[in-house]
Amino acid sequence: MTFDDDLVESVDNIVRELKTTRSAFTRQALKQAIATLSIKQKEENHRKGYKLHPVAKDEFGFWESEQEWGDE
């Protein structure tokens, strides 16, 4: 992998402060980026699904009578 000098310098400053290594920091950053991308993709799939099949006005009405709010 090739990184710009400015990026390497920033990472080096951070890893020194965190008392970790470039490799550990990079692994964690990549894991977080993958998780973030996965969430965004799932959210987009949900948006597409609801756009194709919008919620009907009475779709969840049945469950309103089943809710317990704790103050009744």
Secondary structure, DSSP 8 states (H G I E B T S, - for coil): ----HHHHHHHHHHHHHHT--HHHHHHHHHHHHHHHHHHHHHHHHHHHHHHHS---TTTTHHHHTT---S--
